[in-house]
Amino acid sequence: MKKHWSAALFAAIGGTAAAQSNVTLYGIVDTGVQYYNHAAPSGSLVGMPSLTGELPSRFGLKGTEDLGSGNKAFFVLENGFATDTGGFNNGGRLFGRAANVGVSGLYGTLTLGRQMNMSMLVLNNADVIGPSIHSMASFDNYLPNARSDNAIGYLGQFAGVTLGGTYSFGRDGAGPAGPSGTNCGGEVPGNALACRQYTALLAYDGANYGVAASYDVMRGGTGASAPLTSSAYTDSRTIVDGYVKFGAGKVGFGWIRRNTAAVEHSQSDLYFVGGTYALRPMLSVDAQVSRYVLSDHGGATLLVGRVNYAFSKRTTVYTSVGYMLNGEQTNLPVAAGGTVGAGLNQLGAMVGVQHRF
């Protein structure tokens, strides 16, 4: 349930607003109990996860003001938090998931500030598992955390075609903490390339299917986390995916190619296919298989299955099971933020509850 405050109340707590404006408080609280075996250095783990359940916990404020002629001004402030401890995620930031302002109209939306970039948006329809406890984050923890600081973003939709892009003057100013933290704040005088990033998106969505592609290039900087310790080094991702709907179900699929050009060059490919089906209006099942191949270093395969039962529009219980098959040279965990012994396969499971407001 969303809670709307009047412009007068918003002004009373420190803001100013004109007529026909509103602020919305929203969020997700999602946690449970997880288990996985073969945890490093040895043994198994039972406990509550910090990073994510079926979805990462968050709360936020969204505000809009009607400017007339179909134009609106807006802002978004969104915090990510760990339900097990109450601490902040996303590198300990107060508004680590989003902190931006912008305008929207007939020709699209322009956004300024920390925001989701196109590498996150491109996966929204094809990745049926999403940023869950058992997900493709085990292969690349940037994917569910694809956000850019100091960014200018554009997104426009025209008769089923979506065009989008972001340009960041300094992609990550929060330091090395948190998933995908890289300590690359950028905006360095005399070095226009330091920590810059750009992403682009082209997508088409029809009545029963859709396809999308994105491209993401980030540069390094002095003092940034390895391997991008120089502005001459780059890390790029190309994502191509799609989905098909049929009745109460959907199949999604995709390919992600990552190239890191630093002191040593590395390349990886990530393939995935999954499906979701509503057995009843309140009961749904999801399944996905992902295959990760790292050049000259073997690969790994992740199998995920999940069942969701919705008590209401706001409250859902779920169980998720994942199994990671590691190659001899890989030690990728089945659970987000987890650990695993080198070369060992790993089973993970979680039972959780999610409440939206």
N, C-alpha and C positions, 0 to 999 in steps of 0.2 A: 504494500500500500504506500503510495507516494504522498508526501505531506507538502502542501503548498502554503507558503507564507505570503501575506499581502505585501505590497510595496511599502506600506507604512511600517509594518513590523520589521522588515529588512532594514529600513532606514534607521529604526530604533536601535539595532544592534551594530550600527557602524557603517551602513552603506547608504547610498542614495539611489533612488529609482524614479523613473517617470511612470505615468499611467500606462496600463496594459503591459506591465512587466511582472515577472514572477520568479521565485526561487524554489527549487525542488530539492529535498533531501532524499537520497536513495542509498541502497547498499545491499550487500550480500554477506551473511555470516555462515561459514561453511567449515565444518571440521568433523572429526571422528577418530577412530582408532585404527592404526595401521600395523601391519606385520610384514617383515621380509627376512629371509634367511641369508646365510653366507655373507653377513655384514662384515666389513673389514674392521679390525684385523681378524676377528673370527667370531662365530656365533650368529645369533639372530637378534632382531630388534622388535620390540613391541612398544608403541607409544603414540603420541599425537604429532602429526606433521606441523611444521611451521610455515611452509611456503604455500601450500595449496591443498584443497580437498578435491571435489569435482571441479570447483572453480575457486580462484583465489578470493579470500575475504577482502572486502573493501567498503568504504562509505564515501559519499561525495555530495557536492553541491553543484547544481546546474541552474543557471539563470538565463532568461531570455527577455528581450524587450522588442516589441513590434515597432519598427521604424517607418512603417507604411509602404505601400506599393509593392508588397510581397517581400520586403527586406526585414531582417532581424539582426540584432546584436545579441551575443551570447558569451557566457564564460563557463568553464568547467574546472572544478577543483576536486581531485579524487585521491584518496589515501588508500594504501594497501597495508593491511595489518596481519599479524600472526595471532590467530585465535587462541593458540595454546598458551601464549605468554602475555598477549596484549601489546607487544612491541610493534614498531613500524617495520615493514618490509621495504623493498625497493631502495636499498642502500640507506635506510634510516631516515628517509625524507618524510616531511609532513604530508606533502602532496606528490608522492613519487609516481603515481599512476598517470596523473594529468594535472597540468596547471597552465591553462591557456584562455585566450580571449579571441573573439573573431566576429565576423559578419557573414551572413548567408543571404542568398537571393536567387533570382531566376537562373543565373549563370554559374551557380555553385557556391561553395563555402571556402572562405579564407580564414585560416587559424594561425595565431601567433603564440609561441610558448612551448612548453613541454607537452608532447602529444604522441599518440600512436602513429607509427609510420606505415608505409604501404606493405612492409613485410609481415605485419600483423593482420592488416585488413584482407590481404589476398587469401589467407587461410580460413577465414571465417566460415565460408560455406562448404568447403571441401573437407576440412579436418573435423570429423564427427566426434572425436574424443576431446579436442580442445586442450586448454591448459590444465589438465587434470593431474592427479597424483601419479598416474601411470600414463605417460604420454611421450610425444616426440621431444619434449624438453630433455629427456635422458640422453638424446644424441646431440642436441644443440639447444642450450638453455637460453639462447638469444630469442628463439622463436616466440615463446609466450611473453617475452619482455622487450619486444621490438618497439621501443619508444625513443624519441630524440629530444634532447634539450635544445634550447636556443633555436627553435625551428620555425620556418614558414611553411605552412601546408595548404594545399588546395585539393578539393574533392568536388567533382561535378558529375551529375547523372543526367543522361540525355537518351530517352527512348530505349532503355535497357542497357545502354553503354555507360560504363563508369570510367572516368579519367581521374587520376590522382597523382600527387607527388608531394615530397617534402624536401626542404633544403635546410641543413643545420649548420650554423656557424661554429658549433662546439657541441658534439653529440652527447657527452656524458660528463657532467660536472660533479657527481656525487662521490667520486673516488672509487677504489676497487671493491668496496663492500657490496654484497648482494649478488643475486644471479645476473650474469652478463655485465657486471660492473667492470669498467675498463679505465677509469681515472683519466679521462681525456676531455677536459673542459674546453680546450680550444680558445678561440678569440685571442690569439697571440699576436702582438704587434710585430710586423715584419715577416710573419709567416702565415699567409692567407690559406694555406692548405692544412694546417695543423688541426686535426680532429674534426675536419669537415665530413659531412655525410649527405648523400642524396638518395632518395628512393623514388620509384615511379611505378604506376599501376595502370593496367588496361584490362577491363573485364566486360563480359557480356552476360546478362541474366535474362533467360527466357521464362516461359511459363513452367516448364518442367526440367530445365537443364541450365547449366551455366559453365563458362570457362573463364579463366583469369590468368594473368601473368604479371610478375613484378620483378624489379631489379633494384638492388641495394648495394651501394658502395660506401664504405667507411674508411677514413684515413687515420693513421696513427699520429702520435706526437711525442715530444720529449717528455720522459717521465711516465708515460702511459704504461698500462699493463702489457706484458709480453703476449704475443710477438709484435704488436704494433707500437714499437718504441720510437718510431721516426715517422714524420709526415710523408716520407717517400713510400712507406709501406701501406698496403691496402688489404681489405677483407671484403669480399663481394659474395652476394647470394643471388641466384636466379631461381625463381619459383614459378612453376607452371602447374595449374591444377584445374579441377572441374568437378561437377556433380550432376547426378541424374535423379529426379524424383519419380516415384511410382506409388500411387495410392497413399498408404500411411508410412511409406518408407523412403529412404534416400541412400544412395551410394556416392561416396566421395573418393577422390584419388588425386595423386599429385607426385611431383618430382622436385627436389631441391638440390641444386648444385652450389657448393661453396668452394671458393678459391681464396687462399690466403697467400699473398705475395709479400714475404718479409725476408728475413735472413735465409730461411729455407722455405721453399714453396710447398704447399700442401693442397690437396683437393679431395673433396668427399662428395658422395651422392647419397641422397636419402629418398627412398620411394615409399609411398604409403597408399593403402586402399582400405576403406572401411565402410560400414553401413549402420544405419539406425532404423528401427522399426517400432511403431506404436502398436503394441498388442491390444491395448485398450486405451481409452483417453487418459487414464491415470498411470498406465504401466508401459514402459518402453525399454528396449534393449539396444545396446551399442556394441560394436566389435570392430577392431582395426588391427591390421598387421603392417609393421613398418620394417624396412630393411635398410640398414646403414652400411655403406661401403667406403672405407677410408683408404686412399691409394697407398699401396705398399705396406699397409698395416692391418689387413684383414677387415673384419666387419662384425656386425651383430644384428640380431633380429628381435623385435619386440612384438609380443602378442598381448592384446588387451581385450577384455570383455567387461561389460558394465550393465547393471540393471537399475532402473530408476522407478520409484513409486511416488507419485505426487498425492499428498493428502489434500492439498489445496493449490491455488495458483501461487502461493507464497512458500509453502513448506514441502520439501522433498526429502525422502530417504533414499540411499543408494548403497550398492556394494560394487566394488571394482576389484578385478583380479588381473594382474599382469605377470608375464613370464619373459625374462630377458635371456636369450641364448647368445652368450658371448663367444667370440672366436678366441684363439690362443693368445692373440696380442691385444685384446680389448678387455676392459674392466668397467663397463658401463652399468650403472645401477638401474634397477627396474623402477624405483620411486624417485620423484623429484627431491633433490637434496640428500639422497641416500648414499651409501657406500657399498662396495662389493669387492671381494677378493679377486685378484688377477686371474683371468681366464675362466672364472666360475659362472655357471648359469645361476639365475636368481628368480625366486618366486616372491611376489608381493601381493598383498590383499589389504583392502580397507573397507570398513563399514562406516558411513557417515550420514550426517543430516545437514541440510542446507535451508536457510531461511532468507527470503528476499523482503525488502521493505522499500 
